[in-house]
């Protein structure tokens, strides 16, 4: 979930600040199946003809609960899948 967007447009560039709340789920034998993270995003957009494109994104985590190792477990599973192909 991304909320509370603050948008500033300056010609062909825009900045957007917003807060996020993300829950990641992965069943695993090594701890909690969930990792919830909250924080803020700082986006920079550039206008290209008639559309806006993200040129920069900074994610800043402010808080988290649960099993933060879920991302490492996903990467490990992907590496095992690639090596068995």
Secondary structure, 3 states (H helix, E strand, C coil): CEEEEEEEEECCEEEEEEEEEEEEECCCCCCCCEEEEEEEEEEEEEEECCEEEEEEEEEEEEEEEECCCHHHHHHHHHHHHHHCC
